[in-house]
Amino acid sequence: MNLPMWIWLATIGGFCLVLAFDFYLVARNPHEPGFKECVGWVSFYVGLAVVFGIGLLVLSGPAHGGEFFAGWITEYSLSVDNLFVFLLIMSRFQVPRQYRQKVLLIGIVLALVLRGAFIAAGAEAITRFDWLFYIFGAFLIYTAWKLIGHEEEEAEFSENVALRTIRKVLPTTDTYQGARVTVRHLGRRMVTPMLIVMVAIGTTDLLFALDSIPAIFGLTKEPYLVFTANAFALMGLRQLFFLIGGLLDRLVYLSKGLSVVLAFIGVKLILEALHHDGVSWAPEVPILVSLGVIVGTLAITTVLSLMKSSRDTKAEAAGSENGKPEQAGEDEPAGERSHGR
């Protein structure tokens, strides 16, 4: 895709306008969004991505359109998994519920900027060093194995280098000052925990990008598609956080599904690198096959997760009902129990 600079500028400008309007709404009325509001915003962002993808299909052809949809779905799915850690960060820093929207929005904007730099560096590297695809593929396969092997471990949040540096360098207040990120105290400018948690979300997301960016480069080599797929995936993440916050615990097989997707993309990367290096038996995997594997795996994973959660809920309810009469019988006086028999 030999795109002129004005298309890049127009695309980035469009993203900035949408995020600025979103930020205006959040800053004007800090609150915890309800279900209908979240559904509306998630539908809006998903609709934008779909319209953008259809535009690519029409203007640039099915290959690039299919690559965008495969990349966007993959990035969105990996972002859902990231919400577990975002939830931990919110709890760790005890963010007031009415300000969580602002924290997520600023953190996601920071993450998008950092990912943009990461994507630019990655695109430049793979154009110069083709052998990087072997490393990317092996890394994705290792990440997939790690997801399966450590799925039972309880997730934890640990402060990264950037966060520890900010804590040491900048004077920080002990409490939140509304939604403000800085405040003047005793004649001294200090940052509040609000800034710290924003940096935590933005920089932690960059750590997640270590597997998601190689994954999308395994689906498309076009920097424009990589950037737009990441932007659309991140922009709708704030409302998705509130929408499926209670659903996260029910997606018990999500890690397995993501591990299958990452392993598939890793193998695809290695096979295509071998194919371009002249290995006759190594095939190129069509984008429609990739899209089918990604969508099918995530759909099956979601359905199986919800079925298992439903069975577990029914089993717990049945166990509680079976336990109640027995406990009640122990609490009854001896005479009443004899009469009941």
C-alpha positions as CSV (number, residue, x, y, z in Angstrom):
1,M,0.0,0.0,0.0
2,N,1.8,3.1,-1.3
3,L,-0.2,5.7,0.6
4,P,0.4,9.4,0.3
5,M,1.2,11.3,3.6
6,W,-2.2,13.1,3.6
7,I,-4.1,9.7,4.1
8,W,-1.9,9.0,7.1
9,L,-2.5,12.5,8.5
10,A,-6.3,12.4,7.7
11,T,-6.6,9.0,9.5
12,I,-4.7,10.1,12.6
13,G,-6.7,13.4,12.6
14,G,-9.9,11.4,12.5
15,F,-8.9,9.2,15.4
16,C,-7.9,12.4,17.3
17,L,-11.2,14.0,16.7
18,V,-13.2,11.0,17.9
19,L,-11.0,10.6,21.0
20,A,-11.2,14.4,21.7
21,F,-15.0,14.2,21.6
22,D,-15.0,11.2,23.8
23,F,-12.7,12.9,26.3
24,Y,-15.0,16.0,26.3
25,L,-18.0,13.9,27.3
26,V,-16.0,12.1,30.0
27,A,-14.6,15.3,31.5
28,R,-17.9,17.1,31.4
29,N,-19.8,14.5,33.3
30,P,-17.6,12.0,35.4
31,H,-19.6,8.9,36.2
32,E,-19.7,5.2,36.0
33,P,-21.5,4.4,32.7
34,G,-24.6,2.2,32.7
35,F,-25.2,-0.9,30.5
36,K,-27.1,0.9,27.8
37,E,-24.5,3.6,27.5
38,C,-21.7,1.1,27.2
39,V,-23.6,-1.0,24.6
40,G,-24.1,2.2,22.6
41,W,-20.5,3.3,22.6
42,V,-19.1,-0.2,22.0
43,S,-21.5,-0.6,19.0
44,F,-20.4,2.8,17.8
45,Y,-16.7,1.9,17.8
46,V,-17.3,-1.6,16.4
47,G,-19.4,0.1,13.7
48,L,-16.7,2.5,12.8
49,A,-14.2,-0.3,12.5
50,V,-16.6,-2.3,10.3
51,V,-17.3,0.7,8.0
52,F,-13.5,1.3,7.7
53,G,-12.9,-2.3,6.8
54,I,-15.6,-2.3,4.2
55,G,-14.1,0.9,2.8
56,L,-10.8,-1.0,2.5
57,L,-12.5,-3.9,0.8
58,V,-14.0,-1.6,-1.8
59,L,-11.1,0.8,-2.4
60,S,-8.1,-1.5,-1.8
61,G,-9.4,-5.0,-2.5
62,P,-10.3,-8.1,-0.5
63,A,-6.7,-8.9,0.4
64,H,-6.1,-5.7,2.4
65,G,-9.7,-5.6,3.7
66,G,-9.4,-9.2,5.0
67,E,-6.0,-8.4,6.6
68,F,-7.5,-5.5,8.4
69,F,-10.5,-7.5,9.8
70,A,-8.2,-10.4,10.8
71,G,-5.8,-8.0,12.5
72,W,-8.6,-6.0,14.2
73,I,-10.4,-9.0,15.6
74,T,-7.1,-10.4,16.9
75,E,-6.1,-7.2,18.5
76,Y,-9.5,-6.7,20.0
77,S,-9.5,-10.2,21.5
78,L,-6.1,-9.7,23.0
79,S,-7.2,-6.4,24.4
80,V,-10.1,-8.2,26.1
81,D,-7.6,-10.4,27.9
82,N,-5.7,-7.2,28.9
83,L,-8.9,-6.0,30.8
84,F,-8.1,-8.5,33.5
85,V,-4.9,-6.6,34.4
86,F,-6.6,-3.2,33.9
87,L,-9.1,-4.3,36.5
88,L,-6.3,-5.3,38.9
89,I,-4.7,-1.8,38.3
90,M,-7.9,0.0,39.2
91,S,-8.3,-2.1,42.4
92,R,-4.6,-1.7,43.3
93,F,-4.7,2.1,43.1
94,Q,-8.3,2.3,44.5
95,V,-9.5,4.6,41.7
96,P,-12.9,6.2,42.5
97,R,-15.5,4.6,40.3
98,Q,-16.7,7.9,38.8
99,Y,-13.2,8.7,37.5
100,R,-12.4,5.3,36.0
101,Q,-13.6,6.4,32.6
102,K,-11.1,9.3,32.5
103,V,-8.2,7.1,33.7
104,L,-8.9,4.5,31.1
105,L,-9.3,7.0,28.3
106,I,-6.0,8.8,29.0
107,G,-4.2,5.5,29.6
108,I,-5.5,4.2,26.3
109,V,-4.4,7.3,24.4
110,L,-0.9,6.9,26.0
111,A,-0.9,3.3,25.0
112,L,-1.9,4.2,21.4
113,V,1.0,6.7,21.1
114,L,3.5,4.1,22.5
115,R,2.1,1.4,20.2
116,G,2.4,3.8,17.2
117,A,6.1,4.2,17.9
118,F,6.5,0.4,18.4
119,I,4.7,-0.3,15.1
120,A,6.9,2.2,13.2
121,A,10.0,0.6,14.6
122,G,8.7,-2.9,13.9
123,A,7.7,-2.0,10.3
124,E,11.2,-0.5,9.6
125,A,12.9,-3.5,11.2
126,I,11.0,-6.2,9.2
127,T,11.7,-4.4,5.9
128,R,15.4,-4.5,6.6
129,F,15.7,-7.9,8.4
130,D,13.5,-10.7,7.0
131,W,14.8,-13.2,9.5
132,L,12.8,-11.3,12.2
133,F,9.8,-13.2,11.1
134,Y,11.3,-16.4,12.4
135,I,11.9,-14.8,15.7
136,F,8.4,-13.3,15.8
137,G,6.9,-16.7,14.9
138,A,8.9,-18.6,17.6
139,F,8.0,-15.9,20.2
140,L,4.3,-16.2,19.4
141,I,4.5,-20.0,19.8
142,Y,6.3,-19.6,23.1
143,T,3.7,-17.1,24.3
144,A,0.9,-19.5,23.3
145,W,2.6,-22.3,25.3
146,K,3.1,-20.0,28.2
147,L,-0.6,-19.0,28.2
148,I,-1.7,-22.6,28.4
149,G,1.0,-23.6,31.0
150,H,0.2,-20.8,33.4
151,E,-3.5,-20.3,33.0
152,E,-4.2,-21.5,36.6
153,E,-1.8,-18.9,38.1
154,E,-3.5,-15.9,39.7
155,A,-2.9,-12.7,37.9
156,E,-0.9,-10.1,39.6
157,F,0.2,-6.5,38.9
158,S,3.7,-5.4,39.4
159,E,5.0,-1.9,38.8
160,N,7.2,-1.5,35.7
161,V,10.3,0.6,35.4
162,A,8.5,3.6,34.0
163,L,6.1,3.7,36.9
164,R,8.8,3.3,39.5
165,T,10.8,6.1,37.9
166,I,7.8,8.5,38.0
167,R,7.2,7.6,41.6
168,K,10.8,8.4,42.5
169,V,11.2,11.6,40.4
170,L,7.9,13.3,40.8
171,P,6.4,14.2,44.2
172,T,3.1,12.5,44.6
173,T,0.1,13.2,46.9
174,D,-1.2,10.4,49.1
175,T,-4.9,10.9,48.0
176,Y,-6.9,11.7,44.9
177,Q,-7.8,15.3,44.2
178,G,-10.9,14.7,42.2
179,A,-10.0,14.0,38.6
180,R,-6.9,16.3,38.7
181,V,-3.5,14.9,37.7
182,T,-1.5,17.7,39.4
183,V,-2.2,19.9,42.3
184,R,-0.3,22.7,44.2
185,H,0.3,21.8,47.8
186,L,2.3,24.0,50.2
187,G,3.6,26.0,47.3
188,R,4.8,22.9,45.6
189,R,3.5,21.3,42.4
190,M,2.7,17.7,42.9
191,V,1.2,14.9,40.9
192,T,-1.8,12.9,42.1
193,P,-2.3,9.1,42.0
194,M,-4.6,9.8,39.0
195,L,-1.5,10.4,36.8
196,I,0.3,7.4,38.3
197,V,-2.6,5.0,37.4
198,M,-2.8,6.5,33.9
199,V,0.8,5.8,33.3
200,A,0.4,2.3,34.8
201,I,-2.3,1.5,32.2
202,G,-0.5,3.0,29.3
203,T,2.9,1.4,29.9
204,T,1.4,-2.0,31.0
205,D,-0.5,-2.1,27.7
206,L,2.8,-1.6,25.9
207,L,4.1,-4.8,27.6
208,F,1.0,-6.6,26.2
209,A,1.9,-5.2,22.7
210,L,5.1,-7.3,22.8
211,D,2.9,-10.3,21.7
212,S,0.0,-8.5,20.0
213,I,2.2,-6.4,17.5
214,P,4.2,-9.5,16.3
215,A,0.8,-11.3,16.0
216,I,-0.7,-8.7,13.7
217,F,2.5,-8.4,11.6
218,G,2.0,-12.1,11.1
219,L,-1.4,-11.3,9.4
220,T,-0.3,-8.2,7.4
221,K,2.9,-6.5,6.6
222,E,1.2,-3.1,5.9
223,P,2.0,-0.6,8.7
224,Y,-1.2,1.4,7.9
225,L,-3.3,-1.7,8.5
226,V,-1.4,-2.6,11.7
227,F,-1.8,0.9,13.1
228,T,-5.5,1.3,12.2
229,A,-6.4,-2.2,13.5
230,N,-4.6,-1.4,16.8
231,A,-6.3,2.1,17.0
232,F,-9.8,0.7,16.5
233,A,-9.2,-2.1,19.0
234,L,-7.9,0.3,21.7
235,M,-10.5,3.0,21.2
236,G,-13.5,0.9,22.2
237,L,-11.7,-0.7,25.1
238,R,-12.9,1.8,27.8
239,Q,-16.6,1.1,27.3
240,L,-15.8,-2.6,26.9
241,F,-14.2,-2.5,30.3
242,F,-17.5,-1.5,32.0
243,L,-19.7,-3.6,29.7
244,I,-18.1,-7.0,30.3
245,G,-16.4,-6.3,33.7
246,G,-18.8,-8.9,35.3
247,L,-18.3,-11.2,32.3
248,L,-14.6,-11.5,32.5
249,D,-14.7,-14.2,35.2
250,R,-17.0,-16.3,33.0
251,L,-14.6,-16.4,30.0
252,V,-12.7,-19.3,31.6
253,Y,-11.4,-20.6,28.2
254,L,-10.3,-17.2,26.8
255,S,-6.6,-17.9,27.5
256,K,-6.8,-21.2,25.7
257,G,-8.5,-19.6,22.7
258,L,-6.0,-16.8,22.5
259,S,-3.1,-19.3,22.8
260,V,-4.5,-21.2,19.8
261,V,-4.7,-18.0,17.8
262,L,-1.2,-16.9,18.7
263,A,0.2,-20.4,18.0
264,F,-1.5,-20.4,14.6
265,I,-0.2,-17.0,13.7
266,G,3.3,-18.0,14.9
267,V,3.3,-21.1,12.7
268,K,1.9,-19.0,9.8
269,L,4.8,-16.6,10.1
270,I,7.4,-19.3,10.1
271,L,5.8,-21.1,7.1
272,E,5.5,-17.9,5.1
273,A,9.1,-16.9,5.9
274,L,10.3,-20.3,4.7
275,H,8.2,-19.9,1.6
276,H,9.8,-16.6,0.7
277,D,13.2,-18.1,1.4
278,G,12.5,-20.7,-1.4
279,V,11.4,-23.7,0.6
280,S,9.1,-25.5,-1.8
281,W,7.0,-27.4,0.8
282,A,6.2,-24.4,2.9
283,P,2.8,-22.9,1.9
284,E,1.5,-19.3,2.1
285,V,-1.6,-19.3,4.3
286,P,-4.4,-17.3,2.7
287,I,-5.9,-14.4,4.7
288,L,-9.4,-15.9,4.5
289,V,-8.1,-19.1,6.2
290,S,-6.4,-17.0,8.9
291,L,-9.7,-15.0,9.4
292,G,-11.7,-18.2,9.6
293,V,-9.4,-19.8,12.2
294,I,-9.3,-16.6,14.4
295,V,-13.1,-16.0,14.3
296,G,-13.9,-19.7,14.7
297,T,-11.5,-20.3,17.6
298,L,-12.8,-17.2,19.5
299,A,-16.4,-18.1,18.9
300,I,-16.0,-21.7,20.1
301,T,-14.0,-20.5,23.1
302,T,-16.6,-18.0,24.1
303,V,-19.5,-20.4,23.7
304,L,-17.7,-23.2,25.7
305,S,-16.8,-20.7,28.4
306,L,-20.4,-19.5,28.9
307,M,-21.6,-23.1,28.9
308,K,-19.2,-24.1,31.6
309,S,-20.0,-21.0,33.7
310,S,-23.7,-21.8,33.4
311,R,-23.1,-25.4,34.5
312,D,-21.0,-24.3,37.4
313,T,-23.6,-21.8,38.5
314,K,-26.4,-24.4,38.4
315,A,-24.2,-26.9,40.3
316,E,-23.5,-24.3,43.0
317,A,-27.2,-23.4,43.2
318,A,-28.1,-27.1,43.5
319,G,-25.4,-27.6,46.1
320,S,-26.7,-24.7,48.2
321,E,-30.3,-26.0,48.0
322,N,-29.2,-29.5,49.1
323,G,-27.3,-28.1,52.0
324,K,-30.0,-25.8,53.4
325,P,-32.4,-28.4,54.7
326,E,-29.6,-30.3,56.4
327,Q,-28.3,-27.2,58.1
328,A,-31.8,-26.1,59.1
329,G,-32.4,-29.6,60.6
330,E,-29.4,-29.2,62.8
331,D,-30.6,-25.9,64.1
332,E,-34.1,-27.1,64.9
333,P,-35.0,-28.2,68.5
334,A,-34.9,-32.0,69.0
335,G,-38.7,-32.2,69.6
336,E,-39.6,-30.5,66.4
337,R,-37.2,-32.8,64.4
338,S,-38.9,-35.8,65.9
339,H,-42.4,-34.4,65.1
340,G,-41.3,-33.8,61.5
341,R,-40.2,-37.4,61.1
